[in-house]
């Protein structure tokens, strides 16, 4: 652009586009005319890719959340079973202790 302006402003015999540089403005306008739709198309495609990526991320998040909920439910069931088994073990241990005391009292008395 600087060369264009210098040649047309200073050059005596090469003034094919004198000031106000209409041909240069026309070239820039032409370039903008074909570049703008390409830029908009690229932006639209990027927006579509971003939308798909967000949808996939949401889907993965929902699936992970569902698996986590299922795992939590399973852990709660296991904890309840463990609590029930611990309670049953405690009761059996108390029964065994009671029977052992009863046997000792009958054997010693």
Secondary structure, DSSP 8 states (H G I E B T S, - for coil): -HHHHHHHHH-SS--SS-TTTHHHHHHHHHHHHHHHHHHHHHHHHHHHHHHHHHHHHHHHHHHHHHHHHHHHHHHHHHHHHHHHHHHHHHHHHHHHHHHHHHHHHHHH-
